[in-house]
Amino acid sequence: MKIKLPEYKEIRNINELPLETLILLFGYVNRMNTASYWLVNHSLVCHLWTDKVIPAAWSELSLSTNQPPDPLVQYNERRIIAHSAGGDRVLFRKLIMRIGKSVDYISALMTVTSVDLRNNPSTNNVIDRLADALKSNTNITSISFYNNRLMQKGGTTICNALQKNTTLTHLDLGLNMLGANGGNAVGGVAFAKALSANRALNTLVLNNNTFSKETLVALGDMLASNSSLTDLGLANNSITADSASALFERLAASNNRSLIRIDLSNNLVGVEGGESIASNISRCNICELLLSNNQLSTTGSMSILKSLPSSIQTIDVSNNAITPTQLASDTLVTLLQKNDTLTKLNISSNKLDDDVVQPLIQSIQSNKSLIHIQIGSNQFSKQSNNKLVDCFRNNKSIFFYDLQEEY
């Protein structure tokens, strides 16, 4: 029996799609943020988008103006920013902009709570206006300036604006050359001091900025009087032993109990810096400490693992050239046997070998708190690797491990 297939009409223009289909299509695209701006930018703009489709399908729109055609720029200014023709207000929640009039959008779209200005070369040109807009904005809770070459002046301008902003809780200033100008610490210190008056930020990301010791001292002083910041990102900043020591000494000497996460991955802390962190960390309330790739060696890494505070839940000392010494074996065994708060441990990409496997297995068998362990890329034999895999499988609390059985 022949099945008669329905007739299909070739659609050459998105405007020819039925309204119901447009709503379903863009409702789906809205949930796929990576694709939404592509369709907005490269499809032919139709008046139905604002009048009918956007209010129905894109109540939480991720809007981007990444390389928009000229008609779309005009369309956005006249239609998307304003009320739609039918009188329905489009309730945008997230704004993603790679180029374009970011200040105009932030000022006009009063329902936006999240702004993504990463890799936006035009941001630095309007940084003063943008800072002024943030002073009075009471809707935005998260903003990213990642990779905008703000330099010290731009970073300080934003942080000065935050002295008056009471709603922003997440700020990403990564890769903005905040510690530039040939090592001049004046701008970095001014930037750190500008943050002192803010009492709203929870998360501050300052990765990839190459800070001086003076800036780390100023950040430590800021933390001493700050009771809102919980998460501080300082990865990839060429932080040396002196700088790390200055930060942790001030944090330990303060009454700060709010900061619970510090990311110092990919710095230059070294053995001496590791020992300084170890002498101060027990007086902090840190729950998550990330120290991957810091040249800590066995001595620095084990000093830290021995001194972890009772609040610790996650520790990462991967890629620090930890060798299979008796010190390493004894320290890891004690940590796993006696610590009942640690849930995530990363000791991958080191130089551990078969000598530490059996003590580790015995301590893991009795551990009830660990749920995530990364121990791969060490120097285990096939037999030891498989013993560890069996151990992890038999531990009912461990849900993730990065080893696979070898045959």
Backbone hydrogen bonds in HBPLUS format (Angstrom, degrees):
<---DONOR---> <-ACCEPTOR-->    atom                        ^
c    i                          cat <-CA-CA->   ^        H-A-AA   ^      H-
h    n   atom  resd res      DA  || num        DHA   H-A  angle D-A-AA Bond
n    s   type  num  typ     dist DA aas  dist angle  dist       angle   num
A0016-GLU N   A0013-ASN O   2.88 MM   3  5.64 164.5  1.90 124.2 129.3     1
A0017-LEU N   A0014-ILE O   3.22 MM   3  5.69 162.0  2.25 111.6 116.9     2
A0021-THR N   A0018-PRO O   3.04 MM   3  5.26 120.7  2.41 101.8 116.4     3
A0022-LEU N   A0018-PRO O   3.03 MM   4  6.38 156.4  2.09 155.2 162.2     4
A0023-ILE N   A0019-LEU O   3.01 MM   4  6.31 160.8  2.04 155.7 160.1     5
A0024-LEU N   A0020-GLU O   3.09 MM   4  6.33 160.7  2.13 144.3 149.2     6
A0025-LEU N   A0021-THR O   2.79 MM   4  5.94 162.2  1.82 152.1 157.9     7
A0026-PHE N   A0022-LEU O   2.92 MM   4  6.04 176.8  1.92 157.0 157.6     8
A0027-GLY N   A0023-ILE O   2.90 MM   4  5.82 137.8  2.08 137.0 148.9     9
A0028-TYR N   A0024-LEU O   3.10 MM   4  6.28 148.7  2.20 141.7 148.5    10
A0029-VAL N   A0025-LEU O   2.98 MM   4  6.29 162.7  2.01 147.3 152.4    11
A0030-ASN N   A0026-PHE O   2.95 MM   4  5.86 149.8  2.04 134.4 141.6    12
A0031-ARG N   A0028-TYR O   3.01 MM   3  5.44 138.7  2.18 107.8 118.9    13
A0032-MET N   A0029-VAL O   2.89 MM   3  5.02 148.0  1.99 104.2 114.8    14
A0035-ALA N   A0032-MET O   2.87 MM   3  5.66 152.8  1.94 125.8 133.7    15
A0036-SER N   A0032-MET O   3.20 MM   4  6.30 139.2  2.38 147.2 157.6    16
A0038-TRP N   A0035-ALA O   3.07 MM   3  5.29 123.8  2.40 102.0 116.7    17
A0039-LEU N   A0035-ALA O   3.29 MM   4  6.66 158.9  2.33 160.6 164.4    18
A0040-VAL N   A0036-SER O   3.13 MM   4  6.38 161.1  2.17 149.9 155.6    19
A0041-ASN N   A0037-TYR O   2.91 MM   4  5.96 157.1  1.96 145.8 151.5    20
A0042-HIS N   A0038-TRP O   2.95 MM   4  5.93 157.3  2.00 150.3 156.1    21
A0043-SER N   A0039-LEU O   3.07 MM   4  5.38 138.8  2.24 137.3 140.0    22
A0049-TRP N   A0046-CYS O   3.15 MM   3  5.90 156.7  2.21 118.1 123.5    23
A0051-ASP N   A0047-HIS O   3.29 MM   4  6.40 171.7  2.29 157.3 156.8    24
A0052-LYS N   A0048-LEU O   2.78 MM   4  5.13 157.9  1.83 133.9 141.2    25
A0053-VAL N   A0048-LEU O   2.72 MM   5  5.83 165.0  1.74 149.9 154.8    26
A0054-ILE N   A0049-TRP O   2.46 MM   5  5.13 156.1  1.51 143.8 152.2    27
A0056-ALA N   A0053-VAL O   3.05 MM   3  5.32 123.9  2.38 103.7 118.4    28
A0057-ALA N   A0053-VAL O   2.76 MM   4  5.80 159.6  1.80 164.9 172.0    29
A0058-TRP N   A0054-ILE O   2.79 MM   4  4.83 152.1  1.87 132.2 140.8    30
A0096-ILE N   A0063-LEU O   2.68 MM  33  5.29 142.0  1.83 142.3 153.7    31
A0072-LEU N   A0069-PRO O   2.96 MM   3  5.54 129.6  2.22 115.7 128.3    32
A0073-VAL N   A0069-PRO O   3.38 MM   4  6.80 151.4  2.47 150.3 158.4    33
A0073-VAL N   A0070-ASP O   3.08 MM   3  5.24 119.5  2.47 101.9 116.6    34
A0074-GLN N   A0070-ASP O   3.20 MM   4  6.56 164.8  2.23 161.1 163.6    35
A0075-TYR N   A0071-PRO O   2.84 MM   4  5.99 154.3  1.90 143.9 152.3    36
A0076-ASN N   A0072-LEU O   2.72 MM   4  5.89 161.3  1.76 152.2 156.5    37
A0077-GLU N   A0073-VAL O   3.09 MM   4  6.32 166.0  2.11 150.2 153.4    38
A0078-ARG N   A0074-GLN O   3.04 MM   4  6.19 158.2  2.09 149.8 155.5    39
A0079-ARG N   A0075-TYR O   2.79 MM   4  5.61 156.8  1.84 152.3 158.6    40
A0081-ILE N   A0076-ASN O   3.08 MM   5  6.22 163.8  2.11 172.7 167.5    41
A0084-SER N   A0088-ASP O   3.43 MM   4  5.67 164.8  2.45 148.0 148.4    42
A0087-GLY N   A0084-SER O   2.94 MM   3  5.34 161.0  1.97 112.7 118.6    43
A0092-PHE N   A0090-VAL O   3.16 MM   2  5.93 128.1  2.44 104.7  90.5    44
A0113-THR N   A0093-ARG O   2.85 MM  20  5.41 161.2  1.88 133.8 136.9    45
A0114-SER N   A0093-ARG O   3.09 MM  21  6.40 155.9  2.15 160.1 165.1    46
A0095-LEU N   A0114-SER O   2.82 MM  19  6.23 159.4  1.86 158.8 165.5    47
A0116-ASP N   A0095-LEU O   2.73 MM  21  6.08 165.9  1.75 166.0 168.7    48
A0097-MET N   A0116-ASP O   2.96 MM  19  6.28 167.4  1.97 168.3 169.3    49
A0102-SER N   A0100-GLY O   3.00 MM   2  5.76 129.5  2.26 108.7  93.8    50
A0105-TYR N   A0101-LYS O   3.16 MM   4  6.48 159.1  2.21 154.9 160.8    51
A0106-ILE N   A0102-SER O   2.92 MM   4  6.10 169.5  1.93 155.9 158.8    52
A0107-SER N   A0103-VAL O   2.98 MM   4  6.07 157.8  2.03 149.0 154.8    53
A0108-ALA N   A0104-ASP O   3.04 MM   4  6.08 145.9  2.16 139.8 148.8    54
A0109-LEU N   A0105-TYR O   2.80 MM   4  5.74 171.1  1.80 160.5 162.5    55
A0110-MET N   A0108-ALA O   3.09 MM   2  5.75 122.7  2.44 108.9  93.1    56
A0112-VAL N   A0109-LEU O   3.27 MM   3  5.86 169.0  2.28 118.4 121.7    57
A0141-THR N   A0113-THR O   2.76 MM  28  5.37 161.6  1.80 138.6 141.4    58
A0142-SER N   A0113-THR O   3.19 MM  29  6.55 151.6  2.27 159.0 163.6    59
A0115-VAL N   A0142-SER O   2.89 MM  27  6.24 161.3  1.92 148.8 154.5    60
A0144-SER N   A0115-VAL O   3.01 MM  29  6.50 145.9  2.13 150.5 161.3    61
A0117-LEU N   A0144-SER O   2.91 MM  27  5.58 151.0  1.99 146.4 154.8    62
A0119-ASN N   A0146-TYR O   2.89 MM  27  6.34 157.6  1.94 161.4 168.5    63
A0123-THR N   A0120-ASN O   3.17 MM   3  5.76 165.1  2.19 120.7 125.0    64
A0125-ASN N   A0122-SER O   3.15 MM   3  5.48 138.0  2.34 105.2 116.5    65
A0126-VAL N   A0123-THR O   3.04 MM   3  5.56 149.5  2.13 113.3 121.8    66
A0130-LEU N   A0126-VAL O   2.81 MM   4  5.99 159.0  1.85 158.9 166.3    67
A0131-ALA N   A0127-ILE O   2.88 MM   4  5.98 154.3  1.95 142.7 149.1    68
A0132-ASP N   A0128-ASP O   3.04 MM   4  6.29 156.2  2.10 143.8 150.1    69
A0133-ALA N   A0129-ARG O   2.96 MM   4  6.24 150.9  2.05 144.5 152.4    70
A0134-LEU N   A0130-LEU O   3.04 MM   4  6.34 147.8  2.14 145.0 153.4    71
A0135-LYS N   A0131-ALA O   3.14 MM   4  6.42 138.9  2.32 144.9 155.3    72
A0169-THR N   A0141-THR O   2.81 MM  28  5.21 155.9  1.86 126.4 132.6    73
A0170-HIS N   A0141-THR O   2.98 MM  29  6.32 147.6  2.09 152.4 161.0    74
A0143-ILE N   A0170-HIS O   3.01 MM  27  6.32 155.8  2.07 150.3 156.5    75
A0172-ASP N   A0143-ILE O   3.12 MM  29  6.54 154.8  2.18 152.0 157.2    76
A0145-PHE N   A0172-ASP O   2.76 MM  27  5.77 171.6  1.77 161.3 163.7    77
A0147-ASN N   A0174-GLY O   2.97 MM  27  6.35 159.5  2.01 149.1 153.4    78
A0154-GLY N   A0150-LEU O   3.00 MM   4  4.47 137.2  2.19 146.9 140.2    79
A0151-MET N   A0176-ASN O   2.76 MM  25  5.63 147.0  1.87 157.9 168.7    80
A0155-GLY N   A0151-MET O   3.05 MM   4  6.23 166.6  2.06 154.8 159.0    81
A0156-THR N   A0152-GLN O   2.91 MM   4  5.99 161.9  1.94 149.5 154.6    82
A0157-THR N   A0153-LYS O   2.91 MM   4  6.07 151.3  1.99 145.9 154.3    83
A0158-ILE N   A0154-GLY O   3.06 MM   4  6.34 157.4  2.11 148.8 153.5    84
A0159-CYS N   A0155-GLY O   3.02 MM   4  6.27 163.0  2.05 148.3 153.2    85
A0160-ASN N   A0156-THR O   2.81 MM   4  5.95 148.3  1.91 147.7 156.0    86
A0161-ALA N   A0157-THR O   3.16 MM   4  6.38 148.9  2.26 139.1 147.0    87
A0161-ALA N   A0158-ILE O   3.09 MM   3  5.12 118.5  2.49  94.2 109.2    88
A0162-LEU N   A0158-ILE O   3.10 MM   4  6.48 137.4  2.29 139.6 151.6    89
A0163-GLN N   A0160-ASN O   3.16 MM   3  5.45 155.9  2.22 104.3 111.6    90
A0164-LYS N   A0161-ALA O   3.12 MM   3  5.86 160.3  2.16 117.0 122.3    91
A0202-ASN N   A0169-THR O   2.75 MM  33  4.97 165.5  1.77 125.2 130.3    92
A0203-THR N   A0169-THR O   2.90 MM  34  6.27 167.9  1.91 165.0 169.1    93
A0171-LEU N   A0203-THR O   2.98 MM  32  6.23 161.8  2.02 152.6 157.7    94
A0205-VAL N   A0171-LEU O   2.93 MM  34  6.30 167.0  1.94 160.1 163.8    95
A0173-LEU N   A0205-VAL O   2.83 MM  32  5.85 164.3  1.85 162.5 163.2    96
A0175-LEU N   A0207-ASN O   2.84 MM  32  6.26 153.4  1.91 147.7 153.4    97
A0180-ALA N   A0177-MET O   3.21 MM   3  5.10 151.1  2.30 113.3 110.3    98
A0179-GLY N   A0209-ASN O   3.04 MM  30  5.43 130.1  2.30 142.2 149.3    99
A0184-ASN N   A0181-ASN O   3.12 MM   3  5.50 160.2  2.16 113.3 119.5   100
A0189-VAL N   A0185-ALA O   2.93 MM   4  6.08 160.6  1.96 160.6 164.9   101
A0190-ALA N   A0186-VAL O   2.99 MM   4  6.21 160.8  2.02 149.7 155.4   102
A0191-PHE N   A0187-GLY O   2.88 MM   4  6.08 151.9  1.96 146.1 154.3   103
A0192-ALA N   A0188-GLY O   2.99 MM   4  6.25 157.6  2.04 145.3 150.7   104
A0193-LYS N   A0189-VAL O   2.88 MM   4  6.11 163.8  1.90 154.9 159.2   105
A0194-ALA N   A0190-ALA O   2.97 MM   4  6.08 143.2  2.10 140.2 150.0   106
A0195-LEU N   A0192-ALA O   3.12 MM   3  5.42 141.4  2.27 102.1 112.7   107
A0196-SER N   A0193-LYS O   3.04 MM   3  5.26 149.6  2.13 105.0 114.3   108
A0198-ASN N   A0195-LEU O   3.05 MM   3  5.49 153.3  2.13 112.7 120.9   109
A0230-THR N   A0202-ASN O   2.75 MM  28  5.11 159.5  1.79 130.1 136.8   110
A0231-ASP N   A0202-ASN O   2.95 MM  29  6.26 154.6  2.02 165.1 164.9   111
A0204-LEU N   A0231-ASP O   2.91 MM  27  6.23 165.1  1.93 162.2 165.5   112
A0233-GLY N   A0204-LEU O   2.89 MM  29  6.26 164.9  1.91 155.2 157.5   113
A0206-LEU N   A0233-GLY O   2.74 MM  27  5.40 157.0  1.79 137.9 145.4   114
A0208-ASN N   A0235-ALA O   2.89 MM  27  6.38 155.0  1.95 153.3 160.7   115
A0216-LEU N   A0212-SER O   3.15 MM   4  6.55 156.0  2.21 146.9 153.2   116
A0217-VAL N   A0213-LYS O   2.87 MM   4  6.18 151.8  1.95 153.2 161.6   117
A0218-ALA N   A0214-GLU O   2.99 MM   4  6.24 157.3  2.04 142.8 148.7   118
A0219-LEU N   A0215-THR O   2.82 MM   4  6.11 150.9  1.90 148.1 156.9   119
A0220-GLY N   A0216-LEU O   2.87 MM   4  6.06 152.7  1.95 143.0 150.5   120
A0221-ASP N   A0217-VAL O   2.92 MM   4  6.26 153.6  1.99 148.5 155.8   121
A0222-MET N   A0218-ALA O   2.90 MM   4  6.13 150.4  1.99 142.3 150.9   122
A0223-LEU N   A0219-LEU O   2.92 MM   4  6.21 154.7  1.99 148.3 154.4   123
A0224-ALA N   A0220-GLY O   3.10 MM   4  6.34 137.9  2.29 139.4 150.4   124
A0225-SER N   A0222-MET O   3.21 MM   3  5.70 145.8  2.34 107.9 116.1   125
A0226-ASN N   A0223-LEU O   3.22 MM   3  4.83 157.0  2.28  95.0 102.0   126
A0260-ILE N   A0230-THR O   2.95 MM  30  5.29 153.3  2.02 124.8 130.6   127
A0261-ARG N   A0230-THR O   3.02 MM  31  6.29 136.7  2.21 153.5 164.7   128
A0232-LEU N   A0261-ARG O   2.95 MM  29  6.22 165.4  1.97 151.6 155.3   129
A0263-ASP N   A0232-LEU O   3.02 MM  31  6.46 158.5  2.07 158.6 163.0   130
A0234-LEU N   A0263-ASP O   2.76 MM  29  5.57 156.4  1.82 151.0 159.3   131
A0236-ASN N   A0265-SER O   2.98 MM  29  6.46 154.7  2.05 158.1 164.3   132
A0268-LEU N   A0239-ILE O   2.81 MM  29  5.36 144.5  1.94 137.4 146.1   133
A0244-ALA N   A0240-THR O   2.95 MM   4  6.18 168.1  1.96 158.0 161.5   134
A0245-SER N   A0241-ALA O   2.88 MM   4  5.99 161.5  1.91 152.4 158.1   135
A0246-ALA N   A0242-ASP O   2.97 MM   4  6.14 157.1  2.02 145.1 151.1   136
A0247-LEU N   A0243-SER O   3.09 MM   4  6.36 156.3  2.15 148.2 153.9   137
A0248-PHE N   A0244-ALA O   3.04 MM   4  6.29 173.5  2.04 158.4 159.0   138
A0249-GLU N   A0245-SER O   2.85 MM   4  5.84 155.8  1.91 151.4 158.3   139
A0250-ARG N   A0246-ALA O   3.35 MM   4  6.35 159.5  2.39 138.0 142.6   140
A0251-LEU N   A0247-LEU O   3.02 MM   4  6.23 153.3  2.09 145.3 153.6   141
A0252-ALA N   A0248-PHE O   2.87 MM   4  5.89 160.9  1.91 145.5 150.2   142
A0253-ALA N   A0249-GLU O   3.06 MM   4  6.12 148.0  2.16 137.7 146.3   143
A0254-SER N   A0251-LEU O   3.36 MM   3  5.32 145.6  2.49  95.1 104.5   144
A0287-CYS N   A0260-ILE O   2.72 MM  27  4.95 157.3  1.77 123.3 131.2   145
A0288-GLU N   A0260-ILE O   2.89 MM  28  6.29 154.1  1.95 159.9 166.9   146
A0262-ILE N   A0288-GLU O   3.04 MM  26  6.45 157.7  2.09 163.0 168.0   147
A0290-LEU N   A0262-ILE O   3.08 MM  28  6.43 167.1  2.10 163.7 166.3   148
A0264-LEU N   A0290-LEU O   2.84 MM  26  5.70 157.8  1.89 154.7 159.3   149
A0266-ASN N   A0292-SER O   2.76 MM  26  6.04 163.2  1.79 157.6 163.4   150
A0270-GLY N   A0294-ASN O   2.82 MM  24  5.85 162.0  1.85 173.0 179.1   151
A0274-GLY N   A0270-GLY O   2.89 MM   4  6.08 150.1  1.98 144.6 153.7   152
A0275-GLU N   A0271-VAL O   2.96 MM   4  6.27 155.5  2.02 153.8 159.5   153
A0276-SER N   A0272-GLU O   3.03 MM   4  6.29 147.4  2.14 142.7 151.9   154
A0277-ILE N   A0273-GLY O   2.88 MM   4  6.16 156.6  1.94 149.3 155.5   155
A0278-ALA N   A0274-GLY O   2.94 MM   4  6.15 155.8  2.00 143.7 150.8   156
A0279-SER N   A0275-GLU O   3.08 MM   4  6.31 143.4  2.22 138.2 146.6   157
A0280-ASN N   A0277-ILE O   3.06 MM   3  5.31 150.6  2.15 105.6 114.8   158
A0281-ILE N   A0277-ILE O   2.78 MM   4  5.67 149.6  1.87 163.6 171.7   159
A0283-ARG N   A0280-ASN O   3.11 MM   3  5.84 156.7  2.17 120.6 127.0   160
A0284-CYS N   A0281-ILE O   3.01 MM   3  5.25 163.3  2.04 113.7 116.7   161
A0313-GLN N   A0287-CYS O   2.67 MM  26  5.03 164.3  1.69 137.2 137.1   162
A0314-THR N   A0287-CYS O   2.88 MM  27  6.30 159.8  1.92 160.3 163.6   163
A0289-LEU N   A0314-THR O   3.00 MM  25  6.27 161.4  2.04 149.8 152.1   164
A0316-ASP N   A0289-LEU O   3.07 MM  27  6.48 150.7  2.15 160.3 162.3   165
A0291-LEU N   A0316-ASP O   2.79 MM  25  5.54 156.1  1.84 147.8 155.8   166
A0293-ASN N   A0318-SER O   2.97 MM  25  6.41 159.2  2.02 155.1 158.4   167
A0300-GLY N   A0296-LEU O   3.12 MM   4  4.67 133.4  2.35 151.4 144.1   168
A0297-SER N   A0320-ASN O   2.94 MM  23  5.23 126.9  2.22 137.2 152.4   169
A0301-SER N   A0297-SER O   3.11 MM   4  6.09 163.8  2.13 147.3 152.4   170
A0302-MET N   A0298-THR O   2.91 MM   4  5.88 167.7  1.92 151.6 155.7   171
A0303-SER N   A0299-THR O   3.01 MM   4  6.08 149.7  2.11 144.4 152.9   172
A0304-ILE N   A0300-GLY O   3.23 MM   4  6.46 153.8  2.31 144.0 149.6   173
A0305-LEU N   A0301-SER O   3.00 MM   4  6.33 162.3  2.03 150.9 156.0   174
A0306-LYS N   A0302-MET O   2.95 MM   4  6.04 144.6  2.08 143.7 152.0   175
A0307-SER N   A0304-ILE O   3.00 MM   3  5.18 138.1  2.18 102.3 114.4   176
A0312-ILE N   A0309-PRO O   3.18 MM   3  5.69 170.4  2.19 118.0 120.9   177
A0343-THR N   A0313-GLN O   2.74 MM  30  5.17 159.7  1.78 131.0 137.4   178
A0344-LYS N   A0313-GLN O   2.91 MM  31  6.30 158.9  1.96 162.5 164.1   179
A0315-ILE N   A0344-LYS O   3.09 MM  29  6.43 155.9  2.15 148.8 154.1   180
A0346-ASN N   A0315-ILE O   3.04 MM  31  6.43 152.6  2.12 157.5 161.7   181
A0317-VAL N   A0346-ASN O   2.98 MM  29  6.09 157.8  2.03 168.2 167.7   182
A0319-ASN N   A0348-SER O   2.99 MM  29  6.46 152.3  2.07 151.6 156.7   183
A0351-LYS N   A0322-ILE O   2.84 MM  29  5.51 148.9  1.94 148.1 154.8   184
A0325-THR N   A0323-THR O   2.87 MM   2  5.69 141.3  2.02 102.1  92.1   185
A0329-SER N   A0325-THR O   3.05 MM   4  6.33 167.6  2.07 151.4 154.7   186
A0330-ASP N   A0326-GLN O   2.87 MM   4  5.95 172.0  1.88 152.5 155.1   187
A0331-THR N   A0327-LEU O   2.98 MM   4  5.99 159.9  2.02 145.9 152.0   188
A0332-LEU N   A0328-ALA O   3.01 MM   4  6.10 168.7  2.02 152.5 155.4   189
A0333-VAL N   A0329-SER O   3.05 MM   4  6.15 161.4  2.08 149.3 154.9   190
A0334-THR N   A0330-ASP O   3.00 MM   4  6.12 165.1  2.02 147.7 151.8   191
A0335-LEU N   A0331-THR O   2.93 MM   4  6.11 159.7  1.97 148.4 154.4   192
A0336-LEU N   A0332-LEU O   3.02 MM   4  6.19 163.3  2.05 149.7 153.3   193
A0337-GLN N   A0333-VAL O   2.92 MM   4  6.03 144.0  2.06 147.5 157.9   194
A0338-LYS N   A0334-THR O   2.92 MM   4  5.79 159.4  1.96 151.1 155.2   195
A0339-ASN N   A0335-LEU O   3.07 MM   4  5.45 150.7  2.16 134.2 141.2   196
A0371-ILE N   A0343-THR O   2.93 MM  28  5.23 166.3  1.94 128.9 133.0   197
A0372-HIS N   A0343-THR O   2.98 MM  29  6.20 144.1  2.11 163.9 170.8   198
A0345-LEU N   A0372-HIS O   2.99 MM  27  6.44 154.9  2.05 152.4 159.3   199
A0374-GLN N   A0345-LEU O   2.88 MM  29  6.33 158.9  1.93 157.7 163.2   200
A0347-ILE N   A0374-GLN O   2.82 MM  27  6.03 160.3  1.86 175.4 169.3   201
A0349-SER N   A0376-GLY O   2.91 MM  27  6.39 155.4  1.97 148.2 156.3   202
A0379-GLN N   A0352-LEU O   2.74 MM  27  5.67 156.7  1.79 170.1 172.9   203
A0356-VAL N   A0353-ASP O   3.23 MM   3  6.25 163.2  2.26 129.6 131.8   204
A0357-VAL N   A0354-ASP O   3.14 MM   3  5.17 152.5  2.22 104.1 112.5   205
A0360-LEU N   A0356-VAL O   3.10 MM   4  6.15 153.9  2.17 146.5 154.4   206
A0361-ILE N   A0357-VAL O   2.87 MM   4  6.13 159.1  1.91 157.3 163.3   207
A0362-GLN N   A0358-GLN O   3.08 MM   4  6.30 163.4  2.11 154.1 157.5   208
A0363-SER N   A0359-PRO O   3.12 MM   4  6.34 154.8  2.18 144.7 151.1   209
A0364-ILE N   A0360-LEU O   2.86 MM   4  6.03 154.4  1.93 152.9 160.5   210
A0365-GLN N   A0361-ILE O   3.01 MM   4  6.11 149.6  2.10 147.6 154.8   211
A0367-ASN N   A0364-ILE O   3.09 MM   3  4.93 148.4  2.20  97.6 107.3   212
A0399-PHE N   A0371-ILE O   2.86 MM  28  5.26 153.6  1.93 126.1 131.5   213
A0400-PHE N   A0371-ILE O   3.08 MM  29  6.43 151.3  2.16 150.5 158.6   214
A0373-ILE N   A0400-PHE O   3.04 MM  27  6.31 161.1  2.07 144.6 149.5   215
A0385-ASN N   A0381-SER O   2.84 MM   4  6.00 159.6  1.88 153.6 160.2   216
A0386-ASN N   A0382-LYS O   3.07 MM   4  6.27 159.3  2.12 147.6 151.8   217
A0387-LYS N   A0383-GLN O   3.06 MM   4  6.34 146.5  2.17 142.6 152.2   218
A0388-LEU N   A0384-SER O   3.02 MM   4  6.29 157.4  2.07 151.5 156.5   219
A0389-VAL N   A0385-ASN O   3.04 MM   4  6.37 156.4  2.09 147.2 154.0   220
A0390-ASP N   A0386-ASN O   3.00 MM   4  6.21 161.8  2.03 146.6 150.7   221
A0391-CYS N   A0387-LYS O   2.97 MM   4  6.20 152.4  2.05 142.9 151.0   222
A0392-PHE N   A0388-LEU O   2.91 MM   4  6.20 159.5  1.95 154.9 159.4   223
A0393-ARG N   A0389-VAL O   2.97 MM   4  6.18 159.1  2.02 150.9 156.9   224
A0394-ASN N   A0390-ASP O   3.03 MM   4  6.19 147.5  2.14 144.6 152.6   225
A0395-ASN N   A0391-CYS O   3.12 MM   4  6.32 123.3  2.45 139.0 152.8   226
A0395-ASN N   A0392-PHE O   3.26 MM   3  5.21 143.5  2.40  95.4 105.7   227
A0398-ILE N   A0395-ASN O   3.34 MM   3  5.78 145.3  2.47 109.1 117.3   228
